[in-house]
Amino acid sequence: MLRVDRDTLSAVAQAELSVSSACVAVNALGWLAPWWLRREVIERAARRQPAYRAYLQPLRLPCDPGGCWAIFVAQAASSLLRPAYLLPLRWQRGADDPLLPRPLRQLAEQIRGQFQGAGWGLTLAKPDREEAVDLSLLQDSMGTDSAWASLVGGLLLARDGLSADAHVWASVAWNADYGIGSVDGMPAKLDLAAEWNVREIFVPAQNQPDVTKWREGHPQASLKISLLSPLSLNNSSSSPGRALEAYLDLLRVAPSEDQSLELKKRFYTQVGRSRALDFYWKQLLAEAVKNCRTSLPPNCQPTHLVTVVGLEQSIVAMAALTLRVKHCLLLCTNPEDNRLAKCMKQVRERLEAENIQCVVQQITSENRQEELAMIDQAVRSFAENVPPDKLACDLTPGFKSLTLALQAIAPRGCWLMYCRHEQQGADNRVKPGTERYDCWQKDG
């Protein structure tokens, strides 16, 4: 077992760059060497010890459920140590790894208390077949406070069975008095994030001067830097989790199509509304359609459907997919609204991929009588020579004035539909698995 204590790290930091010092440093740090040492140090060591060439391979952050990483900064300029470096970590069932520095274990204990993490322990994300590294004697040599947000993300994703996005980082501390707290070494940490091609990093708002100065020196950098503000902890709606909502939303990786439905539902429940709606459209709509088909009356077999385009593409397309109609009339208003235009495009593409021919009719009037007349004319033209029982009108999506007008002009004997579902969360999003249609024939 390798033991890295304060003296070991200090010796590495103070050494001058040479082939000999490079070999000593790599040998002292073991598998942590490529994480903590400058690349040129590894290259020099590999000239003398070919086995060290393995440490020149691209590094991979631990992104499986529970994986996380902390960013630390060197205490002084060094020819060997990186100005900022990463420590790959992982939450798993059990106790904290006693080989971790005590301040890091103390931070893990704090986070377990804040986020109901009983039963989860923090450990080094050691590669297979590598020797264990004892960091327990590194007490004051590593500032651990800034790892708070990263460790929170790892714990929550471990608990939910979700993977982390390697291109979303955070360097954020937590202060018991005012929430989000500032961190040290921000310029070096931003340099490291840019080197890793990070897409977005979340940092405390108190570090904005550091961020501004860094941006001025890196005008071409594509790294997005998002500021997290302190909270008023006297507010009952304020909490550590709420403070990190934006970070946690992006950190979670969407499950793939071949993963379990339960995992998909968990992801949908945990992310923000925008990502949730997009994920429902891509991964949960097909299951909802399958379930909704069981709620249809046996004699409800229309070939034509009329529906109203709203801002949620899934509920607009759901009835047509559930009924397996051949033709769909899409009524829309506000043609200049980019959100409606995007929804319309997505719905048309999905329905037409299922061989459902779409017709679009814009309803431009805001006067009820004119709306009634325009919708009546559009439906008559669309359903010409179609028996009433082969026509359905979906009253679920879209603007209420249009759905009420559609219900009013729907021909006698056609099918009227409304999708019921349970709601969940503060934003009342659809609870997957509860969708079902009420179907009845008008005046029937």
N, C-alpha and C positions, 0 to 999 in steps of 0.2 A: 504494500500500500504506500502510495506517495503521501507525504505530509507537506502541505504548503502553509507556512506560518508567516508572521509579520517579517521576520528576518529574511526568510526565503524571498519574499516578494520585494523587500527593500534591496536585497543584493541584485536581483534581476533588474530592478528599476535603475540602479546606479551604475550598472556595468556599461562599458563602452562597447560599441558594436564591433565584433570580430567573429571569425569562424569558431574560435574556442568558446567565447562567451555565449554565442548563439547555441552551441551544443549543450552547454551547461544549463542555459535557460529552458530549452526544450525538454531536456531530461528532468529538470526540476518540476515542470508543470504538467508533463505527460500529455494526456489527450486535451487538456485545456490550453495547450500551447497555441494552436491556431486561432483560438478564440481571443486570447489575451495578448499575444505577441504580434508585432508588425510582420507583414508578409516577408519582407526582406530578411528578417531574422530566421524564419523557417527555411528560406531558400539557402542561406549560408550554411545552416546546420545540415541540410540535406546533401550538401557537397561532400561533407565528411562522413555522414551517416545516411546512406541511401534509404534506410528504413523510414527516415523522417519525411521522405517524399509523399508518403500517405497523407501527411498533414497539409499538403498543398492542394488537396482535392477540395472542391466547393463545400462549404459548411451548410448544414441544413438545420434550421430551427425546429425544435420539438413542437409540432403543430397538432399532434394527435390529442384526443380529449385529455385535458389536464396539463398539457404542455404549455410552458410559458418561458419568458426570458427576462432577465433584469439587466439594465444598463448601468455600468459603473464607470467612474472616471479615475484616471491615475492621479495620485496626490501631488506629483511633480513631473516635470518634463523628463522623458526617458528616451534613450536611443533604441531600447528593446520593447518596452511596453507600449501598447497602443494608448493614445490620449483618452479614448473611451473604449470599453470592451464589454462583451456579453457573458453572462453566466446562464447556460441553458438549464432549466429546472422542470420539474413535473410534480403535479399533485397526484397522489394515489392513495388507495385505502391503506390505513395504518398510521403509524406515528411518524413524526418528523425525523429525517435522517440526522443522527447525531454528528455526522461529519460536516454538516453545514455550519457556517459561522453562527454564534449565538444570537447576534442582532437579527439575522435573517429568520431564525427560528422564532424569535420573539415577535417579529412582524407577522409571521404565519399564524401565530396564536392570536394576535389581534384581529387578523382577517377572519379567522374561523369564528370569532365572537361576533363580528359585524355581519357575517353572511351565512350563519347557521351551517358552518362547515365541520361539525363534529364528525369524527371518523376519518377525516382526510388529512394526510400528512404530506409535507413538502420534502422533495429529495432532488439530488442532482440528476439531470437527464444524461446519464453516462451511456456512451455507445457500448454495444455488445462487445465482449472480448477485450475491453479496455480495463486497465487497473483502476481500482478505487482511489479517489483523491480526498484526503482529509483536510478540510478547510476550517475545522472547528476552532483553531487557534487564531484565526483572522478576526480579531475583535473590533479594533478601531481602524483597520486598514481599508475597509469597504463601507461606504455610506449606503445603507440599505433602505432608508426612508423612501427614496424615489422609486423603489420597486413596488410600491403599494398597489398602484393601478394594474400593473402587469400581473401580479400575483392574484389579485381579485379576479381578473379575467380568466386566469388559468383554473382557479377553484370553481367558478361558476360553470365554465365549459366542461370541466371534469364531472360535475354534478349532473349536467344535462346530457352528457355523452356527445358533445359537439366539438368539432375541430376549430382551430384558430387560424386566422389569416396571417401568414408570415409577413405580409406587407402593411400591416397595421400595428403600430407601436405606441407605447405610452411611457412617459417618465413623469410621474405625478406622485406627490406625497400627500398624506392625510394629516390634518391638524385637528385635534379634538375641540379646539375653540371656534374655528371658523371654516372647517371643511378642507377643501383643496388648498394645498400648501406648496410654496415654491421649492425648487430643487437647485442643486449646484451643478456646475459643469455643462450647462446647456449648449454652448457652441460646439464642444467636442462631441456631445451626444447627437446633435443635428448633423455634424460631419459624418458620423458613423451611420446614421440612418440613410443619408444620401448615398454613401458607399454601398449599402445593402439594397439600394433601389426601392426603399420603402415608399409606399404610395401616400400614406398619411400618418403623422405622429401627433399625439395629443399631449399637450404640456400645460402647466398652470398659467393662468392669466397673469400672475405676478411676474412671470418670466418674459413678458412681452418686450421689454427693452432688449433682452438678449436675442429674441426672435427677430426683431426689427434690424438689429445690427447684422445678424447672420444673413438675412435676406439681402441686405445692401451689398454684402460681400459675395453673394452667390445669386446674381440676377437671373441666371439661366437654369437654376435648379428646379426640377419638377416636383420636389418634395412639398406636399401640402402640410402645413402646420396649423393645427386647430387648438384654440385656447379654451381651457376649462376654468370656469369662474368659481370663486368661493361661494358657499351657500350661507344663507341665514339659518343657522341651526336652531333658532327659536321657532321656525316655521315647521309645523307638524308634517308638511309634505316633503320636507328636506330630509335626505338620507344619503349615506355613502353610495348606494346603488343608483339613486337618482342623479347624483353628481357625475356618474360615469356612463349615463345612458348612451350618449353619442358614441363614445369609444366602444362600449360593449356591443352596440348594434352593428358596427362595422367589423368588429373582431370575429364575430360568429360566421363560420363558413356554412353555406347552405348544404344540406344533405344531397347526395346524388340520387338519381332516379332509382338505383337498385338498393338503396337503403330502406330501412323499415318505415312503415307508415307512422308508427308512434314517434320515431325520431323526427320525422318531417313535421308532425303536429307540434312537437316540442319546440322546434326551431321557429315555426310560424307564430307560436305564442310568445316567444321571448324577444323577437326583434321588433323594431319600430313599425308603424303602420305602413309606411311606403314599401319597405322591403317585404312585409308580410303579404300585402296585396299582390306584389309581383310574384312572390313564391307560390301563393295560392293559384295564380293563373298558370304557372309553369308546372307545378308538381301536385297540387291538391285538387284541381278542377276535375280531372278525369275520374278520380275516386268519388267526388261529389255527384257527378253525372251518373255514375254507376249506381249509387245509392238512390238517387232521385227517380230512376226508372222504376224502382220497386214501388214507388208511391203513386204511379199513374193508374187510372182506371183501365181495365182491359180494353174497353171500347174507345179509348182516347188514342186515335191513330191519325192525327192530321198530317198533311203533306206540306202545308203552308203555315208560316208563323209571322206574326207582326209583333215587333218589340220596339222599345224606345231606348236610344243610346244615352247612357249616363256616364259617370266618371269612373266606374269600376267595371272593367272589361269582363271579369269572370261572370258576374250576374247577368250581363247583357247576353253573353254567348250561351249560358247554361241551358236555357229552355230549348233552344234549337238543337243543341247537342243531345239533350235528354230525349227529345221527341224523335230525333233522327229525321227531321223534315227535309224536304228537297229544295224548298224555296224559303227565303227569309226577307221580309221587308223591314229595313232599319230606319226608324223615324228619328230625326235629329234636329236640334235647334242650335243657335249660336255657331254657325259654321266657322267663324273666325277664332273660336276658342281652341287654342293649341292642345289643351288637355282632351277635349272632345274629339278633335281630329286624330290624336294619337290612339285613343280608345277605339274609334271607328276603324282605323287601319288595322289594329291588332285583331279586332273581332272579325273583320272581313277575311283577313288572311287565314285565321284559324278555321272559320266555317267553310271557306272555299277549299281548304285542305281536306275537309271531310265531305267534299262534293255537295255542299249546300250552296246553291246559287243565291247571291245577295243582291238586293235592290235598295238603293239609298234614296230617301225622300227628305228634303230639308223643309222644316216647318218654321217659317221666318216671322210669322205674326205673333204678337203677344196679346191679341184680342181673342177671347174665348170663342166667339161665334166664327171668326175667321179660322181659328185653329180647328174647330169642329168640321168646317167645310173642307179645309185642306186635307185633314186626315181622312175624312170620309171619301173624298175623291181618290186619294192615294190607295186606300184599302180596296175600294171598288175596282180600280184598275189592276191592282196586284192580284186580287182573288177572283177576277172575271172567269166565269165558267167553273169555279171551284165550289163543290157542295159545301154547305155551311159546316157540316161535321168534319170536314177536312181542313178547316181553318182554325187556327188558335191565336189568341191574343195574350201576350204576357204582360201582366200589370205590375210586375215587380220592379224593373229598373227604370232609370231615367227621371226626368222632372215630373213632379206630381201633376202639374196642369196638363201635360201631354198624356199621361197614363189615364187620368180621369176622362179626358176627351176620347181616348181610344176605347175605354169601357163604354162610353155613351153611344158611340157610333157602331160598335161591333155588331155584326148582323145576328139576328135571332138564330139560335141553333149552333153557333160556333162555340169553340171551347175557350173559356177564360181561365187563366192560370195565375197563381201567386205562390212564390217560394217562401216558405216559413223556415226559420232557423233560430237556434239559440245564439245568444251573444256572450262575449267574454271580454275581459280586460276593461281598462278605463276608457278606451276608444270604441267599445261596443263592436268589435270586429266579429265576423262570423265564426262560430265554433264548428270546426270541421267535423263531419259525421252526423250533424243534426239537420242537414238540409233535406227538405221534402216539399213536394208541390201539392197544393190544393187545386183541383181541377173540377170545373163544373160547366155545364152548357148554359149559355145565356137563355134566360126565360124557359129553361128546360127543367 
